[in-house]
């Protein structure tokens, strides 16, 4: 039955194929027709679309890294961030955000601050009032959530007290949603929609550091997502 299976593989309901298919089907013995029908009914249904803007394959296209390197947790958390901040309703704005995220993380390679965090020890402006707060609450996630105060606000917003365990838990569990409170409070979606890409870069970075790389990544994001 391999010949008819091959025919199905290349059949695309084109007008010139219809007559050929009908002729082929009519030439088959009833036993072969029934065998094919049974096999067709037993075939697994095609996968349903995920309904998610971001997938591991999209991460691969954005970064150049293999899709297998990205966890489902990272994929799900990214989509959740886009949903809770409203970015999923504006793909152009999402491209602006993702371009900056890709720059800040070296293409999603670093989801924790590389420094040890001791420079933040007893930084009252970050709410680091207890011994060890500096390294425990150093930068985590795609926009570097930093400091006991900011961790506690995220814990309240998400409703997960385990966030106060520190950087490792946040980077692994909320690599993207760690930026949720900052994005809301800085009205980043509104900034993207009303002022555009350059304004988003400045709001995230505070200046023009890495602008050319951000712009190059913005181009990639538009090619992949739009």
C-alpha positions in Angstrom: 0.0 0.0 0.0 3.1 2.3 0.0 2.2 3.7 -3.4 -1.1 5.1 -2.3 0.5 6.4 1.0 3.0 8.3 -1.1 0.2 9.6 -3.3 -1.6 11.0 -0.2 1.7 12.6 1.0 1.9 14.7 -2.1 -1.8 15.3 -2.6 -2.7 18.9 -2.0 -6.2 19.1 -3.6 -4.9 20.9 -6.6 -7.3 20.7 -9.6 -4.8 18.7 -11.7 -4.4 16.2 -8.9 -8.1 15.5 -8.4 -8.7 13.6 -11.6 -5.5 11.6 -11.0 -6.6 10.7 -7.5 -10.0 9.6 -8.6 -8.5 7.4 -11.3 -6.0 5.9 -8.9 -8.7 5.2 -6.3 -11.0 3.6 -8.9 -8.2 1.3 -10.0 -7.7 -0.1 -6.5 -9.3 -3.4 -5.3 -11.9 -3.0 -2.6 -9.6 -4.8 -0.1 -6.9 -2.2 -0.6 -9.4 0.7 -0.3 -10.6 -0.7 3.0 -7.1 -1.2 4.3 -6.2 2.4 3.4 -9.4 3.7 5.1 -8.6 1.7 8.3 -5.0 3.0 8.3 -6.2 6.6 7.7 -8.8 6.4 10.6 -6.0 5.1 12.9 -3.6 7.9 12.0 -3.1 10.4 14.9 -4.7 13.8 14.4 -2.5 16.7 13.5 -1.3 18.7 16.5 -3.5 21.5 17.5 -1.9 25.0 17.3 -0.4 25.9 20.7 -2.1 29.4 20.7 1.2 30.8 22.2 3.1 33.6 20.5 6.4 32.2 21.9 7.6 28.7 21.5 11.0 27.0 21.9 11.3 27.2 18.1 10.6 30.9 18.1 13.3 31.3 20.8 15.6 29.4 18.5 14.9 31.7 15.6 15.4 34.8 17.8 18.7 33.6 19.3 20.3 31.2 16.9 20.5 28.6 19.7 18.9 25.1 19.4 15.2 24.9 20.4 16.1 22.0 22.8 18.1 24.4 25.0 15.0 26.3 26.1 12.8 24.8 28.8 9.0 24.7 28.7 9.1 26.7 31.9 10.9 29.5 30.1 8.4 29.3 27.1 5.4 29.4 29.4 6.7 32.1 31.6 7.5 34.3 28.6 4.0 33.9 27.2 2.5 34.6 30.7 4.5 37.8 30.9 3.3 39.0 27.5 -0.3 38.1 28.6 -0.4 39.8 32.0 1.3 43.0 30.7 -0.9 43.2 27.5 2.0 42.9 25.1 0.4 39.8 23.6 -2.2 42.1 22.1 0.4 44.2 20.2 3.0 42.2 18.3 5.0 45.3 17.2 5.3 46.3 20.9 6.3 42.8 21.7 9.1 43.0 19.2 10.4 46.1 21.0 10.3 44.4 24.3 11.9 41.1 23.1 14.7 42.9 21.3 15.7 44.6 24.6 15.4 41.4 26.5 17.6 39.6 24.0 20.2 42.3 24.4 20.1 42.4 28.2 20.5 38.6 28.5 22.9 38.0 25.6 20.2 36.1 23.6 18.7 34.6 26.7 22.0 33.1 27.8 22.2 34.8 31.2 19.1 34.9 33.4 21.0 35.7 36.6 23.4 38.6 37.2 27.0 37.4 36.7 28.4 39.4 39.6 28.2 37.8 43.1 25.9 40.5 44.5 28.0 41.5 47.5 28.1 45.1 46.1 24.4 45.3 47.1 24.9 44.2 50.7 23.1 46.6 53.1 21.9 48.8 50.2 19.0 50.5 51.9 17.7 51.9 48.6 17.1 48.2 47.6 15.7 47.2 50.9 18.7 45.0 51.6 18.6 45.2 55.4 19.7 41.7 56.4 23.0 39.9 56.2 23.3 38.1 52.9 20.6 40.1 51.1 23.1 41.4 48.5 23.9 38.0 46.9 20.5 36.5 47.7 18.6 39.3 45.9 21.0 40.1 43.1 19.7 40.6 39.6 17.4 37.8 38.4 15.5 37.3 35.2 15.4 39.1 31.9 15.4 42.6 33.2 17.4 41.9 36.4 15.0 42.2 39.3 17.3 43.4 42.2 17.0 43.9 45.9 14.8 42.6 48.8 12.3 45.4 48.3 11.7 44.5 44.6 11.6 40.8 45.2 9.0 41.3 47.9 6.8 43.4 45.6 7.0 40.7 42.9 6.1 38.1 45.5 3.0 40.0 46.4 2.0 40.7 42.8 2.4 37.1 41.7 1.2 35.6 45.0 4.3 33.3 45.5 6.1 33.8 48.8 8.9 31.5 47.6 10.2 34.3 45.5 11.8 35.5 48.7 14.1 32.5 48.6 16.1 34.5 46.2 17.8 34.7 42.8 18.0 31.0 42.0 14.3 30.4 42.5 13.3 33.5 40.5 15.7 32.9 37.6 14.4 29.3 37.3 10.7 29.8 38.0 10.0 33.4 36.8 12.8 34.3 34.3 10.4 36.5 32.4 7.6 37.4 34.9 10.3 38.7 37.2 10.0 41.8 35.0 6.2 42.1 35.5 6.0 44.7 38.2 8.7 46.9 36.6 6.9 46.8 33.2 3.6 47.7 34.8 5.0 50.5 36.9 7.0 52.0 34.0 4.1 51.8 31.6 6.3 50.1 29.1 3.5 49.0 26.8 2.1 52.5 26.6 5.7 53.8 25.9 6.1 51.3 23.1 2.7 52.2 21.5 3.0 55.9 21.8 6.7 56.7 21.6 8.3 53.7 19.7 11.4 51.6 19.9 14.0 54.2 20.9 11.9 55.3 23.8 11.6 51.7 25.0 15.3 51.3 24.8 15.9 54.4 26.9 13.2 53.4 29.5 14.8 50.0 30.0 18.4 51.0 29.8 18.3 54.6 31.0 20.5 55.6 28.1 21.8 54.4 24.8 24.1 51.6 25.9 24.1 48.8 23.3 21.7 50.6 21.0 23.0 49.2 17.8 22.7 45.6 19.1 19.2 46.3 20.4 18.3 47.7 17.0 19.7 44.7 15.2 17.7 42.4 17.5 14.6 44.4 16.9 15.0 43.7 13.2 15.3 40.0 13.9 12.2 40.0 16.2 10.1 41.7 13.5 11.2 39.2 10.9 10.3 36.3 13.2 7.2 37.5 14.9 5.4 39.7 12.4 
